[in-house]
Amino acid sequence: MKKLSLIIIVAAGLVLTSCEKVPLLADVNNLGVGSYLTLNRTINNQIDYSNLNTTQVGLVAGYKGVKPKTVIQYVTEGASKVRDRNSWKKIQELPWTGDSITIITKATQIAAALGVPPSGLKPGQTYMLYQQIIGEDGKTYDLANTGGDFEAISNYNMALTFSSIIICPYVPAQAIGKYKVMQDQWDQMEGTIVDVTAADVTANTFRFALWPNPAYGGRNQKPVVITVNTGTGNASASNQVYGDYDGFANNVAASTVGSGNWVFSCSGTVNLLMNHKAGTADFGNYRLLMQKQ
């Protein structure tokens, strides 16, 4: 009987609590109108490292919400979107006229904003551009004060950020030479000099012989052939057998994985993430960096 009374009292308390009026935390009538840019068209998002004085990226943007008065553009190095305005470097300030705006950004402007010469821009690197709106209401709207979940919804087609990447067209004659291994996570052959001759390059391929490391029982060395996109320097390689390791595995092969694989003839840089395997045995992914001397 006591348990029943307790249940009745608790239930009554819940009913009374649920009937209490509580103040509204926010009234929709008190909310303001924001603003953001919408991407109408991408003009170009690749910067040609072999033509830094004239190459440029660009986009055409519209807007939603408060009409912009000015668009201020900033940049950071790297593919990540940075929400801290203190990390942004100002590129330019553009007035808004009409219903849309065309934003053209030169490589020289990006370099100047970052405080480096144009040649200081890095092939293969992504540079994130930020479009900040100063509205006709005098308020500022940008990535820093826009919710991350909101900005990430593709249906809104926001252009508060715009990524550009430094590319380097592949020129076989430039690729010929001696390369120093700067990083070899697979066989630890840092410091090794790899000789790439005229016979190792074609219009869209780059061949080198490095693995297997004799110090690890490597033998039967075969070169690895990399296919290179002639317009961008983007690189890829299918699963290719390059040799055997005594006491470890035979017919070990390598192939590129993921993105960010490059053979940049203009800067003499080779940057590859390679998967190594033998048959069904997968040994994992390892970075190889080489620099032309």
LUMMAR-111814 format. One line per 8 residues: number of its first residue (from 0); for each residue z, x negated, y of N, C-alpha, C. Coordinates in pm, whole numbers, plus 32768, in hexadecimal, padded with zeros to 4 digits. Each point is the difference from the previous one (the first is absolute). Layout:
N
NUM = Z X Y Z X Y Z X Y  ...
This chain:
293
0 = 8000 7FAC 7F87 8000 8054 8079 8000 7FAA 807C  804A 7F94 8000 8004 7FA7 8073 7F78 7FC2 801A  7FBB 7FD8 7F91 7F7C 7FC4 800F 7FA0 8062 8041  8008 8082 7FDA 7FA9 8065 8037 8018 8011 8095  8081 8002 8028 8021 800E 808E 7FC8 7F8C 8051  8009 7F88 7FC7 7FCF 7F8A 8045 7F69 8008 8015  7FBD 8030 7F99 7F6E 800D 8009 7FDA 8062 806D  804A 8071 8007 7FE4 8066 8066 8016 7FC8 808B
8 = 806C 7FB4 8013 801F 7FC6 8083 7F94 7F9D 802A  7FD6 7FA8 7FA3 7F99 7F9D 801F 7F7E 8045 8022  7FDC 8066 7FB0 7F84 8048 8019 8001 8042 8087  8074 803C 8023 800A 8041 8083 7FF0 7F9A 806F  8039 7F89 7FEC 7FF4 7F97 8064 7F71 7FD6 8014  7FB4 7FFA 7F90 7F73 7FDA 8009 7FB1 8069 804C  801F 807E 7FE8 7FBA 806C 8045 801C 7FFA 8094  807E 7FEA 8025 8023 7FFB 808D 7FBD 7F89 8043
16 = 7FFD 7F8E 7FB9 7FC2 7F8A 8039 7F6C 8016 8018  7FBF 8040 7F9E 7F71 8015 800C 7FDD 8060 806F  8061 8053 802B 7FE6 8060 8069 801A 7FC8 808B  803C 7F88 8008 801F 7FC7 8082 7F82 7FD8 8049  7FFB 8016 8082 7F8E 7FD6 8050 8010 7F6D 8025  7F95 7FB5 7FF2 8004 7F71 8024 7F98 7FE8 806C  8018 7FA3 805A 7FA1 7FE6 806C 7F80 7FC3 7FC9  7F8E 8023 803A 7F80 7FC5 7FDA 7FFD 7F6E 8028
24 = 7FD5 7FAB 7FA2 7FF6 7F71 801F 7F8A 7FE4 805B  7F93 804E 7FF5 7F8B 7FEC 8054 7FB9 8084 8012  7FD4 801A 8077 7FB3 8077 801F 7F70 7FD7 8013  7FA5 803F 7FB5 7F73 7FDA 8008 7FC9 800C 808D  803D 8058 804F 7FD1 8012 808A 8020 7F89 8059  805E 7FAD 7FD1 8026 7F8A 804E 7FB1 7F83 7FD9  7FAB 800C 7F98 7FB5 7F8C 7FD3 7F89 7FE6 805B  7FDE 7F7F 8012 7F90 7FDB 8054 7F81 7FEF 7FAE
32 = 7F93 7FDC 8042 7F7F 7FE7 7FC1 7FE6 7F6A 8002  7FDF 7FC7 7F8D 7FE4 7F71 7FF9 7F6B 7FE5 800E  7FD8 7F88 7FD7 7F74 7FD9 800A 7FE2 7F92 7F9C  7F87 8002 7FC9 7FD4 7F92 7FAB 7F68 7FF8 8003  7FCB 7F89 7FE1 7F71 7FED 7FF9 7FCD 8025 7F76  7F87 8036 7FFC 7FBE 801E 7F82 7F83 7FA9 7FF3  7FE7 7FD0 7F88 7F8D 7FA8 7FE9 7F82 8054 7FF1  7FA7 7FF5 8061 7F7F 8044 7FF8 7F9A 7FAE 7FB1
40 = 8002 7F7B 801A 7F9D 7FAA 7FBE 802C 7F6F 8007  7FEE 7FB7 7F92 8015 7F70 8000 7F7C 7FBB 8021  7FFE 7FB1 8067 7F87 7FB5 8025 7FF4 7F84 7FA8  806D 7FB6 7FF5 8003 7F88 7FAC 8091 7FD5 7FF1  8025 7FCD 7F8C 808A 7FD0 7FEF 8005 7F72 7FC9  7F8E 7FB8 8008 7FFB 7F77 7FCD 7FDB 7F9E 806F  804F 7F95 8008 7FE7 7F96 8062 7FBF 7F8B 7FB8  7F8D 7FD6 8030 7FB3 7F93 7FC2 8034 7F7A 8034
48 = 8042 7FB5 7FA6 803C 7F80 8028 7F97 7F9A 802C  7F86 800E 7FCE 7F97 7FA2 8026 7FC1 8021 8087  8031 806B 8040 7FC8 802A 8080 8070 8038 805A  8069 7FB1 800F 807A 8032 8041 7FF0 8020 8094  7FA2 7FC2 8044 7FF4 8016 8091 7FC3 8087 8023  7FB9 803F 7FA1 7FC0 8080 801F 8026 8070 7FA1  8037 7FE2 7F8B 801F 8068 7F9F 806F 805C 8033  7FF8 8080 7FD9 8061 8061 8031 800F 8073 7F9D
56 = 806F 8047 800D 8019 8078 7FB0 800C 8076 805F  7FF8 8078 7FC9 8009 8072 805A 800C 8085 7FB8  8029 8065 804C 800D 8089 7FCD 7FEB 8062 8071  7FE2 807C 7FDB 7FF8 806F 805E 806E 8061 7FDA  8053 8028 8062 8074 8054 7FE3 8004 807A 805B  8033 806D 7FC9 8021 8076 804D 8098 800A 800A  8033 8075 8020 8092 800E 800B 802A 808D 7FDC  8081 800E 7FDF 803F 8081 7FEB 8080 8003 8053
64 = 801B 8075 803B 807C 800D 804E 7FEB 7FE2 8093  8060 7FBA 803A 7FFA 7FDC 808E 7F88 7FA5 8019  7FB3 801C 8066 7F8A 7FAE 801D 802A 7F75 802E  7FC3 7F98 7FC7 8022 7F78 802A 7FCC 7FE3 808E  804A 7FAF 8047 7FD4 7FCD 8081 7FD0 7F71 7FF0  8046 7FB6 7FA8 7FE0 7F73 7FE7 8019 7FE1 7F6D  7FB0 7FA5 7FC9 8018 7FCB 7F79 8016 7F6A 800C  8073 7FD2 7FD0 801F 7F72 8001 7FF8 7FCE 7F70
72 = 7FB9 7F93 7FEC 7FEC 7FCB 7F79 804F 7F7F 7FED  803E 7FF4 7F89 8050 7F8B 7FDC 7FD1 7FCC 7F78  8034 7F8E 7FD6 7FDC 7FC6 7F7F 8076 7FB7 7FC2  8004 7FFF 7F7A 8059 7FA8 7FB4 7FAE 7FC3 7F90  802A 7F8B 7FD3 7FBC 7FBE 7F91 8039 8032 7F7D  7FA7 8023 7FA1 802C 8031 7F7F 7FD7 8090 7FE8  7FFD 8028 7F82 7FD2 8085 7FDC 806B 806B 800F  807E 7FD9 800F 806C 8061 800B 8005 803F 808B
80 = 8022 8080 8003 8013 8044 8080 808E 7FE6 8031  800B 7FC6 8075 8082 7FDA 8039 8029 8069 8067  8076 803A 7FEF 802C 806A 805C 8051 7FCC 8077  8021 7F81 7FFC 804C 7FC3 806C 7FA1 7FD5 806F  8004 8045 8072 7FA5 7FE0 806F 8011 7F71 8032  8076 7FC6 7FEE 8018 7F78 8030 7FA8 7F9A 7FB8  7FCC 8026 7F8B 7FAA 7FA6 7FB4 7F6D 800D 8026  7FDF 8068 804D 7F75 8018 8025 7FD5 7FA6 8073
88 = 7F83 7FD2 7FFA 7FC6 7FAF 806A 7F91 8051 8044  8009 800C 8084 7FA3 8056 8049 7F75 7FC2 8007  7F9C 8053 7FE2 7F74 7FD6 8007 7FBE 8034 807F  8006 8083 8014 7FB8 803A 8071 8036 808B 8020  7FDB 802F 8077 8029 8084 8030 7F82 8049 802D  7FEB 8079 7FCA 7F85 804A 8019 801E 808A 8039  7FB8 8029 8069 8012 8088 8035 7FBE 8066 7FA5  8036 8078 7FFD 7FC6 806B 7FAF 7FA8 8058 8059
96 = 7F85 8014 7FD6 7FA5 805B 8047 7FB9 8055 7F98  7FF1 8080 801B 7FBB 8058 7FA4 8058 802C 7F8D  7FBF 8026 7F92 8047 8034 7F8C 8017 7F96 7F95  7FC5 7F8B 800F 8010 7F96 7F9E 7FFB 7F78 8046  801F 7F98 7FB4 8000 7F79 8038 7FC3 7FA0 7F99  7FB1 7FA2 8031 7FCA 7F96 7FAB 804F 7F80 801D  803F 7FCB 7F98 8054 7F89 800F 7FBC 7F8B 7FBB  7FD3 7FA0 804F 7FC1 7F87 7FCB 8061 7F8B 8013
104 = 8016 7FB4 7F97 805E 7F90 8004 7FB9 7F82 7FD0  7FF9 7F9C 8056 7FBE 7F82 7FDD 8061 7FA3 7FB7  7FC8 7FAB 7FAD 8052 7F9C 7FBB 8046 7FA6 8064  7FBC 7FE0 806D 803D 7FAA 8067 8077 8045 8042  7FFD 8085 800A 8071 8049 803A 8078 7FFE 7FA2  7FE5 8010 7F7F 806D 7FFB 7F9E 8041 7F76 8001  7FAE 7F98 8001 8035 7F78 8002 8052 7FE7 807D  7FCE 802B 8074 8048 7FEC 807E 8087 8047 7FFD
112 = 8003 807A 7FCA 807E 804B 7FF9 8066 7FB9 7FA8  7FCF 7FC0 7F96 805A 7FB9 7FA3 8020 7F73 802F  7FBE 7FD3 806C 801D 7F7C 8036 7FC3 7F8F 7FB1  7F8D 801A 7FBF 7FBC 7F98 7FB3 7F6E 7FFB 802B  7FBB 7F90 7FE9 7F70 7FFD 801A 7FBA 8057 7F99  7F85 802B 801A 7FB9 8053 7F9E 7FFD 7FC2 7F75  7FF2 7F7C 7FFA 7FFD 7FBC 7F7D 8087 8007 7FBA  8068 8028 8049 8085 800F 7FC5 8010 8080 7FB0
120 = 7FA0 805C 800C 8000 8076 7FAA 7FE3 7FD3 7F72  8038 8045 7FA0 7FFD 7FCF 7F76 7FA1 8052 7FA8  7F9C 7FBF 7FC4 7FA8 8047 7FA4 8051 8041 7F8F  7FDE 807C 7FE2 8047 8049 7F98 807A 804B 8032  802C 7FE2 807A 8077 8040 8037 7FDD 8088 803C  805B 805E 7FF2 7FF4 8082 8042 8051 7FFD 8080  7FC8 8039 806A 8046 800D 807F 800C 8095 801F  807D 802E 8012 8018 808E 8017 7FFB 801D 8096
128 = 7FAC 8061 8026 7FF4 8028 808C 804B 8084 8014  8046 800A 8070 8050 8076 801F 7FCA 8040 8080  7FEA 8084 7FFA 7FD3 804B 8075 8076 8052 8035  8030 7FDD 8075 8072 8046 803D 7FCC 805D 806E  802B 807C 7FFA 7FD7 8063 8064 8067 800A 806F  7FD2 7FFC 807B 8050 802A 8073 7FC5 8087 8028  804C 806C 7FE9 7FCB 8086 8017 8000 8027 8093  7FB8 806C 801E 8000 8035 8088 8089 8034 8027
136 = 8058 8012 7F9B 808A 8028 801D 8059 7F87 801F  7FC3 7F86 7FFD 804B 7F86 801E 804B 7FC6 7F8B  7FFB 8042 7F8D 8049 7FD1 7F8B 7FA9 7FA4 7FAA  8044 7FB0 7FAD 7FBD 7FA1 7FA7 8000 8034 7F71  7F8C 7FF6 7FC0 7FF3 802A 7F74 7FB9 7F92 7FB2  8040 7FD2 7F95 7FC5 7F96 7FAE 8042 8000 7F77  7FDE 7F9B 7FB1 8037 7FF7 7F78 8098 7FF6 8002  8038 7FC1 8066 808F 7FE6 8004 8052 8080 800B
144 = 7FCA 8067 8040 804D 807B 800D 7FBD 8076 7FBA  7FA9 7FE0 7F9F 7FC4 8067 7FAB 8037 7FEF 7F73  802D 806C 7FC4 803A 7FF8 7F7B 7FA0 7FC3 7F9B  8033 7FA6 7FAE 7FAB 7FBC 7F9F 7FBD 8060 7F9F  8049 8065 7FD3 7FC5 8062 7FA3 7F91 804E 8044  8015 8021 807F 7F9E 804C 804D 7F81 7FAC 8013  8012 7F83 8025 7F8F 7FA7 801B 7FB0 7FE2 7F82  8042 8005 7F8E 7FBF 7FDC 7F82 7FB0 8072 7FC3
152 = 800B 807A 8034 7FB8 8072 7FC8 7F6D 7FF6 8027  7FA9 7FF0 7F9E 7F73 7FE7 801B 7FBB 8073 8048  8030 807A 7FEB 7FBF 8073 803F 8005 7FFB 8099  8063 7FB8 8036 8008 7FF5 8091 7F9C 7F99 8037  7FCF 7FA6 7FA9 7F98 7FA0 8026 8027 7FB1 807D  807C 7FD1 8003 8032 7FBA 8077 7FBF 7F78 8014  7FF3 7FDC 807E 7FCB 7F7C 8023 8063 7FB5 8058  8082 8012 7FE3 8065 7FB4 8049 7FFC 7F6D 7FD6
160 = 7FCD 7FE6 7F88 7FEB 7F76 7FD3 7F72 7FF3 7FCB  7FCF 7F83 8000 7F78 7FE3 7FD2 7FFF 7F71 7FCE  7FE3 7FED 7F7E 8006 7F79 7FC9 7F77 7FBD 8006  8000 7F80 8024 7F86 7FB0 8003 8017 7F83 7FAD  7F97 7FD2 7FBE 800E 7F8D 7FA8 7F9A 7F95 8027  802A 7F81 7FF4 7FA7 7F90 801F 7FAF 7FDF 7F83  7F7D 800D 800C 7FA9 7FE0 7F8F 7FAE 7F83 8020  7FC2 7FC8 7F98 7FB5 7F84 8010 7F87 8004 7FA3
168 = 7F89 801A 8035 7F88 8004 7FAC 7FF0 7F7F 7FAF  7FD3 8010 7F85 7FF6 7F8F 7FA3 7F7C 7FB5 8015  800C 7F7E 801F 7F8C 7FA9 8010 800D 7F92 7F97  7FAE 8002 7F97 8010 7FA0 7F92 8003 7F6E 802C  7FAA 7FDA 805E 7FFC 7F74 802C 8086 7FD4 803B  8046 805E 8041 8083 7FE1 803A 8069 7FEE 7F94  7FEB 803F 7F8C 8066 8000 7F96 8002 7F7E 7FB0  7F98 7FAF 800D 7FFA 7F83 7FB3 8064 7F9B 8038
176 = 804A 7FBE 7FA7 805E 7F9A 802C 8075 7FEF 7FA1  8060 7FB1 802B 8078 7FE6 7FAF 8073 8058 8031  8043 8041 7FA0 806C 805D 801E 8083 7FCC 7FC6  8067 8007 8052 8085 7FDA 7FD2 804C 807D 7FD4  803D 7FF9 7F8B 8051 8070 7FD0 8084 8002 804C  8014 8067 8050 807A 800D 8051 806E 804A 7FB3  7FD7 805F 7FAC 805F 804C 7FAF 7FBC 8029 7F7E  8043 7FE6 7F90 7FCF 802A 7F7D 8079 8030 7FB0
184 = 801A 8080 8007 8075 8038 7FBE 7FF2 7FFF 7F68  7F87 7FF4 7FCE 7FEC 8004 7F70 8016 7F78 7FBF  7FB7 7F99 802A 8005 7F7E 7FBD 8040 7F91 8055  8036 8023 8074 8045 7FA0 8058 7FAB 7F82 8018  7F81 8016 802B 7FA7 7F8F 8018 7FEE 7FE3 8095  806A 8019 804C 7FFD 7FE5 8090 7FDC 7F6D 8019  7FAB 7FEB 8064 7FD5 7F79 8022 7F81 7FD4 7FBA  7FD6 8048 7F98 7F84 7FE0 7FB9 7F87 8018 805B
192 = 7F9F 7FA7 7FFB 7F85 800F 804C 7F94 8039 7FA6  7FC6 806E 802A 7F95 8042 7FB6 7F7D 7FEA 8049  7F9F 7FCA 7FB9 7F7E 7FE1 803D 7F9F 8074 7FE8  7FD4 803F 806D 7F9F 806D 7FF8 7F7B 7FCB 8035  7F9E 7FF6 7FA9 7F7F 7FC7 8024 7F99 806D 801C  7F88 7FD4 8025 7F94 8060 801A 7FDF 8052 7F84  8016 7FC6 7F8B 7FE5 8048 7F83 8068 806C 7FE5  806E 7FFE 8049 806D 805F 7FE9 7FF9 807C 8059
200 = 7F9F 8004 805A 7FF7 8072 805C 7F74 803C 7FFB  7FFC 8083 800D 7F81 8047 8011 8011 805D 8077  7FA1 8059 8012 8006 805B 8073 807F 8055 8000  8036 801C 7F88 8077 8055 7FFC 8064 7FD6 7F95  7FFE 7F81 7FD7 8064 7FD1 7FA0 803C 7F7B 802A  8079 7FE7 7FCD 804B 7F85 801D 8042 7FD8 7F7D  7FE1 7F89 7FCE 8032 7FD5 7F7F 805B 7F86 800F  806F 8001 7FB6 805A 7F8C 8003 803D 7FEB 7F75
208 = 8023 7F84 7FE4 8042 7FDC 7F81 8089 7FC7 8020  8068 8041 7FCF 8089 7FD5 801C 8058 8008 7F84  8005 8073 7FC0 8054 8015 7F8B 7FB2 7FE2 7F80  8041 7FE4 7F90 8092 7FF8 7FEB 8035 7F75 8022  807E 7FFA 8024 8041 7F83 8027 8018 7FA9 7F84  7FC6 7F85 7FFE 8016 7FA7 7F8D 8093 7FE4 7FE6  8052 8003 806B 808F 7FE5 7FF0 8044 8069 7FA9  7FC1 8075 7FF5 8036 806C 7FAD 7FAF 8012 7F80
216 = 7FB8 7F97 7FD8 7FB2 8008 7F85 7F79 8042 8013  7FD2 8004 807D 7F81 8040 801C 7F88 7FB0 7FCE  7F9D 8046 7FCC 7F84 7FBF 7FD0 7F8E 8066 8004  7F87 7FCE 7FE7 7F87 8055 7FFF 7FED 8049 8085  800B 7FB5 806D 7FF8 803D 8085 7F75 803A 801C  8001 8079 8038 7F85 8043 802B 8016 8032 808F  7F98 7FFE 8052 8010 802D 808A 8010 8098 800A  803E 802B 806D 800E 808E 801D 7F9E 8022 8071
224 = 7FB4 806A 7FEE 7F9D 8029 8064 8036 8079 804D  8004 7FF0 8085 8030 806A 8058 7F88 8041 8045  7FFB 8082 7FFD 7F98 804A 804A 8033 801D 808D  7FAF 7FDD 8064 802C 800C 808B 7FA7 8063 804B  803E 805B 8048 7FB5 805B 8057 7FC9 7FAF 8075  7F7E 7FFC 800F 7FC2 7FAA 8065 8021 802B 808F  801F 8080 8013 801D 802F 8087 808E 7FED 802D  8060 7FFE 7F9F 808E 7FFE 8025 804F 7F8B 7FC8
232 = 7FCE 7FC1 7F94 804D 7F96 7FBE 8060 8035 7F98  8002 8084 7FEB 8055 8039 7F99 7FD4 7FCD 7F77  8060 7FDD 7FAA 7FE0 7FBD 7F82 8034 804E 7F88  7FB8 7FF3 7F8F 802B 803F 7F84 7FCE 7FAE 7F8B  8044 800C 7F8E 7FD7 7FB8 7F87 8024 8054 7F87  7FA2 800C 7FA4 8019 8047 7F84 804E 7FA6 7FA1  802B 8037 7F91 8050 7FB4 7FA0 7FAD 7F8F 7FC2  801F 7F82 8022 7FB3 7F8D 7FD4 8058 7F9A 7FB7
240 = 7FD5 7FD7 7F8B 8048 7F99 7FB5 7FEB 7F79 8044  806F 7FB9 801B 7FF5 7F7E 8041 8037 7F8D 7FAC  803C 801C 7F8A 8030 7F93 7FAD 806F 8027 7FA1  8038 7F99 7FBE 806A 8012 7F9D 807B 7FAF 8027  8075 802A 7FCC 807D 7FB5 800F 8038 7FE6 7F74  800A 7F82 7FDC 8038 7FDD 7F7D 808E 8037 7FF3  8019 8043 7F92 8086 8033 7FE6 8025 8079 8051  7FA2 8035 8051 8020 8075 8052 7F9D 8072 7FE6
248 = 7F82 7FEB 8025 7F9C 8068 7FEA 7F74 7FC5 800F  7FA1 803B 7FB9 7F74 7FDA 800B 7FB2 806C 804A  7F8C 7FD7 8033 7FA8 805D 8048 804C 804C 806E  8047 7FB4 8050 8048 803C 8071 7F9C 8021 806E  800B 8078 8038 7FA0 8030 8062 8046 802B 8080  7FB2 8008 806D 8037 8028 8081 7FA4 8064 8044  803B 8058 804F 7FB4 8060 8051 8052 801F 807D  7FBB 8026 806B 8047 8025 807A 8041 8089 7FF0
256 = 806F 8014 8045 8045 8081 8000 8029 8022 808E  800B 8081 801A 8030 802C 8083 7F9C 7FE7 806E  8032 8006 807C 7FAE 7FE7 8077 802A 7F7C 803F  7FB9 7FD9 8069 8023 7F84 8045 7FCE 7F84 7FBA  7F93 800C 7FB4 7FC1 7F8C 7FC1 7F88 7FD6 8055  8001 7F81 802B 7F9B 7FD4 8060 7FCB 7F75 7FDD  7F80 7FEC 801F 7FC7 7F7A 800A 7FC0 7FF9 808A  8045 7FBD 805C 7FD2 7FF9 808A 7FBE 7F7A 801A
264 = 7F7B 8001 8002 7FB8 7F83 8018 8011 7FCF 808F  8017 805A 805E 800B 7FD8 808C 807F 7FAF 801A  8069 801A 7FB3 807E 7FB7 8013 8021 7FA9 7F88  7FAB 8004 7F99 8019 7FAE 7F89 807B 802A 7FB3  801D 8082 7FFF 8079 8033 7FC0 7FDD 8053 7F85  8044 7FE5 7F91 7FF2 804F 7F87 808A 803A 7FDF  8009 8083 7FF8 807F 8045 7FE9 7FEA 8069 7F94  8034 7FE8 7F87 7FE6 8057 7F8F 8081 8022 7FB5
272 = 8010 807E 7FDE 806C 8029 7FA7 7FC0 8019 7F78  8022 7FAB 7F9D 7FBD 8002 7F7F 805E 802C 7F90  7FCA 8056 7FAB 8047 8027 7F86 7FD3 7FA6 7F8E  8060 7FCA 7FB5 7FE1 7FA6 7F90 8028 8044 7F7D  7FA7 7FFB 7F9E 801B 8040 7F81 7FB2 7FBB 7F91  802A 801A 7F84 7FB9 7FD2 7F89 8000 8073 7F9D  7F8D 803D 7FEC 7FF9 8076 7FAA 8054 8071 803B  805D 8032 7FB1 8057 806D 8030 807E 7FCD 8044
280 = 8014 7F7D 7FFD 8078 7FC6 803F 7FE7 7FEE 8095  804C 8047 8052 7FF1 7FFA 8091 8071 7FA9 8038  7FDA 7F92 8045 8064 7FA2 8033 8029 801C 8090  7FBF 8061 8041 8027 8025 8087 7F9E 7FD1 806B  8026 801A 807E 7FAC 7FE2 8073 8039 7F8B 8050  7FA8 7FA5 802B 802C 7F85 8043 7FA1 7FDE 8072  8038 7FD3 806F 7FB3 7FE0 8078 7FC6 7F74 7FF9  7F83 7FF3 802E 7FBF 7F7F 8011 7FCF 7FF4 808F
288 = 802A 7F98 8046 7FD2 7FE2 8087 7FC1 7F77 8001  7F87 7FF6 8037 7FBD 7F7F 8010 7FC9 7FF5 808E  8003 7F86 8035 7FD0 7FE8 8088 7F9D 7F8E 7FFF  7F8D 8017 803D 7F99 7F98 8008 8030 7F8E 8057  7FE6 7F85 7FD1 802F 7F88 8048 7F93 7FC8 805B
